Amino acid sequence: MGSFAFKATKWTLDLATKIIKADVRMHNHEAIQDDMAIVFVVNHFTRIETLLLPYEIHRHTGKEVWSLAHASLFMGRIGDYLRSVGNISTADPDRDKIMVSSLLSGRNPWIIFPEGAMIKDKKVIGPKGEYEVFHDGQRRPPHTGAAVLALRAEFYRHKLRCLSANPTQKGLQEVLNKFQLQSLEEALDKRTVIIPINITYYPLRSRENFLVRAARGLFEGISERMIEELSVEGTILSSESDIDITLGNPIDIREYLETEKFAPLLACGEGDLEALELDTRSLFNDTARDLTRDYMKKIYSMTTVNYDHIFSTIIRFQKHRKFKERAYRNRIFLCIYLLRKMKNFRLHQLLETT
């Protein structure tokens, strides 16, 4: 996956930022450190995230970010282009090997959307308090793939350390070749982390815009659902919109591996090379679910609270009770006052200065 293609994409996105009039703000990007091999996990609301987020991370940190894309997108020239700029098909048989290899070397961070689809209704918590999303007509938990990937990469890093400490270093070069590592040091100098990211848009409005007009002109019989989605996404790009991208603090994967449960597996011994061939996906399933639950909580807790959240929440809890405009304004003021006083919510800049 070439750097040239990424630079070409960066040029395209530089041009796009001249078209995108929204005010994009990235918070806490200093959390990214050079010794980290990173998996970014992000909430997924629009198509915009798949282009905007890699560009913004590159703009602030200089890192070239790769991501997973659905297999249906990898057709013809578009598929070739996606591969060249660091996207991997979900159906690629070498997907896991490529991703683990890049995490071991730390060369490229990965972006993964654990919700697995664009979540429009934002209903992500079930009746029992568990995290779930509504997709394809049913409720399901978020995907654990990002957690499994991070756990596997850090497990392999530990086994590489074991092999290097063995006086014979038997099998070490074989493993380096398998993961296309240029040296042992590039793997041992890194640590695998997951960084949760929340993207919040304000305001969210549906109206006619250039994306809707372009879609109608280019495609015949475009669905009402697509028009509805583009009417929101196109408006997000306007000068009236704010996009807050908030990075959480890194989750060190070693804290989930270096436990009593995995002590026998992590012990250095004669079986280190064989351990690398284990079905680690099934091995880490339970821990991956715990890790997924932890970072999903962090993703949603970093939502940038704005006026729309307050307006809609007050109305939702009022239900059928009537209230006058003055009472509504008083409730809004009180909510903002209390939120600012609590200091454990991220507030939109308009609320901070109100």
Legacy VTK file of the C-alpha trace (Angstrom):
# vtk DataFile Version 3.0
C-alpha trace
ASCII
DATASET POLYDATA
POINTS 354 float
0.000 0.000 0.000
1.893 2.933 -1.326
2.791 6.224 0.261
2.477 7.866 -3.167
-1.196 6.984 -3.369
-1.782 8.277 0.136
-0.120 11.589 -0.796
-2.366 11.776 -3.850
-5.354 11.211 -1.604
-4.066 13.859 0.793
-3.915 16.316 -2.112
-7.499 15.424 -2.992
-8.605 15.903 0.601
-6.708 19.184 0.840
-8.834 20.307 -2.068
-11.921 18.896 -0.375
-11.279 20.941 2.746
-11.555 24.055 0.609
-15.021 22.858 -0.376
-16.025 21.625 3.072
-17.033 24.723 4.979
-17.772 23.029 8.307
-15.667 23.982 11.325
-13.733 20.780 12.136
-12.075 20.602 15.563
-9.920 17.733 16.836
-9.485 17.428 20.605
-6.769 15.574 22.565
-4.709 14.507 19.532
-1.632 14.884 21.753
-2.665 11.551 23.311
-1.022 9.867 20.308
2.584 8.920 21.146
5.392 7.571 18.953
5.687 4.267 20.845
2.057 3.323 20.145
0.699 0.849 17.606
-2.847 2.163 17.372
-6.328 0.908 16.605
-8.794 3.804 16.480
-12.390 2.783 17.258
-15.005 5.307 16.143
-18.768 5.844 16.205
-20.244 5.738 12.699
-23.015 8.143 11.710
-22.248 9.240 8.121
-20.052 8.321 5.160
-18.039 11.456 5.868
-16.057 9.804 8.684
-14.367 7.354 6.308
-12.641 10.209 4.454
-12.524 13.021 6.972
-11.052 11.112 9.902
-7.922 9.703 8.173
-7.195 13.153 6.800
-7.633 14.943 10.129
-5.441 12.416 11.970
-2.768 12.778 9.285
-3.023 16.559 9.404
-2.480 16.675 13.177
-0.002 13.802 13.618
1.558 13.018 10.237
0.465 9.368 10.522
-0.904 7.526 7.480
-4.039 5.736 8.633
-5.420 2.529 7.113
-8.925 1.188 7.473
-11.264 -1.699 6.737
-13.882 -1.260 4.016
-16.810 -3.468 3.083
-16.075 -6.045 0.385
-18.819 -4.669 -1.883
-16.748 -1.520 -2.484
-13.769 -3.373 -3.963
-14.899 -3.497 -7.576
-12.891 -2.397 -10.631
-10.861 0.797 -10.499
-12.508 1.961 -7.308
-11.373 -1.235 -5.615
-7.821 -0.773 -6.909
-7.805 2.787 -5.622
-9.096 1.779 -2.189
-6.373 -0.851 -1.866
-3.662 1.596 -2.928
-4.549 4.100 -0.203
-4.557 1.646 2.674
-8.021 0.111 2.700
-8.494 -3.631 3.128
-11.580 -5.550 2.117
-13.440 -7.310 4.888
-13.349 -10.392 2.621
-9.573 -10.349 2.037
-8.200 -13.757 3.145
-4.980 -12.061 4.317
-6.843 -9.335 6.199
-5.864 -10.376 9.722
-2.236 -11.079 8.797
-1.847 -7.659 7.155
-3.446 -5.847 10.079
-1.485 -7.691 12.766
1.747 -7.154 10.821
1.226 -3.400 10.599
0.349 -3.225 14.301
3.470 -5.172 15.261
5.646 -2.739 13.338
3.566 0.262 14.362
3.912 1.687 10.865
0.239 2.455 10.317
-2.680 2.971 12.702
-6.040 1.417 11.842
-9.535 2.871 11.916
-12.345 0.446 12.722
-16.040 1.213 13.198
-17.194 -1.347 15.811
-20.858 -0.547 15.204
-20.397 -2.175 11.792
-22.818 0.170 10.027
-23.948 3.780 9.973
-26.125 4.216 13.051
-28.754 6.851 12.348
-31.102 6.407 15.305
-28.268 6.703 17.884
-30.036 4.100 20.018
-26.999 2.168 21.199
-28.018 1.039 24.696
-30.453 -1.832 25.200
-33.128 -2.219 27.895
-30.665 -3.965 30.227
-27.965 -1.328 29.792
-25.908 -3.352 27.320
-24.439 -1.794 24.173
-26.194 -2.807 20.973
-27.002 -1.439 17.531
-29.997 -1.857 15.237
-28.953 -3.159 11.819
-30.623 -5.238 9.112
-33.836 -5.393 11.099
-32.383 -6.705 14.331
-30.539 -5.662 17.466
-27.014 -6.980 17.947
-23.934 -6.128 20.027
-21.079 -4.101 18.489
-18.471 -6.137 16.640
-15.487 -7.300 18.712
-13.073 -7.447 15.759
-11.046 -4.396 16.800
-10.545 -5.814 20.289
-9.496 -9.245 18.982
-7.074 -7.635 16.534
-5.404 -5.567 19.256
-5.179 -8.525 21.649
-3.633 -10.754 18.978
-1.049 -8.140 17.996
0.073 -7.618 21.583
0.132 -11.386 22.209
2.411 -11.903 19.195
4.619 -9.028 20.371
5.012 -10.780 23.728
5.917 -14.073 22.040
8.483 -12.309 19.863
10.061 -11.001 23.051
10.149 -14.565 24.416
11.769 -15.922 21.254
14.409 -13.190 21.273
15.275 -13.940 24.909
15.867 -17.624 24.131
19.619 -18.301 23.766
19.044 -20.213 20.512
16.463 -17.727 19.152
14.956 -20.710 17.362
12.200 -19.727 14.943
12.674 -15.990 15.470
13.603 -15.176 11.882
10.721 -17.307 10.648
8.263 -15.201 12.628
9.865 -11.928 11.492
9.467 -13.076 7.892
5.878 -14.176 8.467
4.863 -10.706 9.623
7.205 -8.904 7.199
9.099 -7.238 10.036
12.392 -5.648 9.049
13.845 -6.002 12.531
12.964 -7.300 15.964
13.417 -3.868 17.511
10.619 -2.254 15.506
8.156 -4.675 17.113
9.549 -4.637 20.651
9.745 -0.839 20.784
5.969 -0.534 20.343
2.914 -1.218 22.494
-0.569 -1.903 21.193
-3.263 0.551 22.245
-6.862 1.243 21.348
-7.867 4.898 21.148
-11.635 5.535 21.236
-12.880 8.444 19.117
-16.200 10.242 19.177
-17.425 12.370 16.275
-20.294 14.761 16.992
-22.042 16.959 14.422
-23.949 20.148 15.196
-26.469 21.095 14.060
-28.040 18.097 12.314
-30.527 19.381 9.757
-32.118 17.821 6.698
-32.426 20.072 3.664
-31.755 20.286 -0.068
-28.011 20.650 -0.784
-25.377 20.152 -3.472
-24.952 16.427 -2.700
-28.671 15.775 -3.197
-28.710 17.746 -6.452
-25.600 15.949 -7.719
-27.017 12.520 -6.856
-30.290 13.237 -8.649
-28.373 14.411 -11.704
-26.013 11.433 -11.823
-28.262 8.527 -10.834
-31.704 7.542 -12.051
-34.197 6.084 -9.614
-32.202 7.009 -6.524
-33.960 5.752 -3.389
-35.755 8.001 -0.938
-33.546 6.629 1.840
-30.413 7.721 -0.023
-31.891 11.175 -0.638
-32.726 11.443 3.053
-29.186 10.486 4.090
-27.551 12.868 1.609
-29.853 15.692 2.678
-28.281 15.415 6.145
-24.700 14.639 5.099
-24.523 17.453 2.557
-25.772 19.937 5.136
-23.083 18.785 7.587
-20.455 20.047 5.128
-21.823 23.597 5.147
-20.392 26.609 6.964
-23.269 26.402 9.438
-21.985 23.101 10.866
-19.454 22.144 13.526
-17.686 18.776 13.638
-16.035 17.842 16.938
-13.581 14.917 16.814
-12.590 13.878 20.342
-9.839 11.353 21.034
-9.994 9.457 24.299
-7.031 8.374 26.368
-5.249 5.270 25.019
-6.292 1.858 26.352
-3.125 -0.197 26.898
-3.825 -3.741 25.714
-1.182 -5.195 28.045
-3.534 -4.522 30.952
-6.017 -7.004 29.458
-3.394 -9.663 28.673
-1.129 -9.562 31.705
-3.646 -11.254 33.984
-3.812 -14.519 35.880
-6.108 -15.930 33.198
-3.454 -15.660 30.486
-0.376 -16.302 32.649
0.210 -19.874 31.341
-0.200 -18.722 27.741
2.185 -15.782 28.133
4.862 -17.761 29.963
8.070 -17.988 27.932
9.011 -21.577 27.129
9.512 -24.206 24.465
6.010 -23.753 23.074
6.416 -20.091 22.126
6.608 -20.746 18.389
3.631 -23.122 18.460
1.624 -20.570 20.446
1.824 -18.207 17.483
-0.201 -20.691 15.432
-3.031 -20.991 17.949
-6.555 -19.903 17.080
-6.141 -16.705 19.061
-9.432 -15.283 17.789
-11.432 -17.828 19.796
-8.854 -17.757 22.592
-9.477 -14.072 23.306
-13.246 -13.933 22.677
-14.330 -13.355 26.298
-11.667 -10.723 26.944
-12.489 -9.080 23.605
-16.110 -8.655 24.691
-14.984 -6.972 27.921
-12.593 -4.722 26.023
-15.271 -3.843 23.469
-17.695 -2.908 26.232
-15.039 -0.668 27.798
-14.168 1.288 24.677
-17.781 1.607 23.519
-18.575 3.246 26.847
-15.691 5.668 26.319
-16.766 6.464 22.753
-20.290 7.465 23.732
-19.251 9.237 26.934
-17.142 11.646 24.845
-20.116 12.975 22.890
-19.873 16.752 22.568
-23.128 17.887 24.191
-24.836 20.666 22.236
-28.093 22.609 22.206
-29.887 19.977 20.129
-29.176 17.319 22.771
-30.662 19.532 25.468
-33.697 20.622 23.420
-34.660 17.092 22.412
-34.003 15.525 25.823
-36.254 18.027 27.612
-39.060 17.403 25.128
-38.623 13.630 25.370
-38.939 13.621 29.154
-41.844 16.076 29.136
-43.804 13.511 27.106
-47.434 14.691 26.930
-47.194 17.436 29.525
-47.702 20.935 28.169
-45.339 23.779 28.977
-44.961 27.373 27.861
-41.996 28.762 25.955
-40.746 30.620 29.021
-40.708 27.419 31.080
-38.880 25.658 28.236
-36.224 28.386 28.150
-35.794 28.157 31.926
-35.264 24.406 31.712
-32.667 24.859 28.971
-30.791 27.430 31.030
-30.858 25.208 34.111
-29.560 22.204 32.145
-26.656 24.199 30.724
-25.831 25.631 34.145
-25.767 22.181 35.759
-23.750 20.612 32.930
-21.095 23.304 33.198
-20.999 22.898 36.950
-20.598 19.095 36.755
-17.492 19.356 34.521
-17.589 15.694 33.473
-19.193 16.291 30.079
-17.607 17.658 26.935
-19.644 20.693 25.905
-19.971 22.358 22.539
-18.217 25.721 22.442
-21.549 27.580 22.321
-22.538 26.012 25.649
-19.141 26.807 27.125
-19.527 30.490 26.298
-23.273 30.894 26.931
LINES 1 355
354 0 1 2 3 4 5 6 7 8 9 10 11 12 13 14 15 16 17 18 19 20 21 22 23 24 25 26 27 28 29 30 31 32 33 34 35 36 37 38 39 40 41 42 43 44 45 46 47 48 49 50 51 52 53 54 55 56 57 58 59 60 61 62 63 64 65 66 67 68 69 70 71 72 73 74 75 76 77 78 79 80 81 82 83 84 85 86 87 88 89 90 91 92 93 94 95 96 97 98 99 100 101 102 103 104 105 106 107 108 109 110 111 112 113 114 115 116 117 118 119 120 121 122 123 124 125 126 127 128 129 130 131 132 133 134 135 136 137 138 139 140 141 142 143 144 145 146 147 148 149 150 151 152 153 154 155 156 157 158 159 160 161 162 163 164 165 166 167 168 169 170 171 172 173 174 175 176 177 178 179 180 181 182 183 184 185 186 187 188 189 190 191 192 193 194 195 196 197 198 199 200 201 202 203 204 205 206 207 208 209 210 211 212 213 214 215 216 217 218 219 220 221 222 223 224 225 226 227 228 229 230 231 232 233 234 235 236 237 238 239 240 241 242 243 244 245 246 247 248 249 250 251 252 253 254 255 256 257 258 259 260 261 262 263 264 265 266 267 268 269 270 271 272 273 274 275 276 277 278 279 280 281 282 283 284 285 286 287 288 289 290 291 292 293 294 295 296 297 298 299 300 301 302 303 304 305 306 307 308 309 310 311 312 313 314 315 316 317 318 319 320 321 322 323 324 325 326 327 328 329 330 331 332 333 334 335 336 337 338 339 340 341 342 343 344 345 346 347 348 349 350 351 352 353
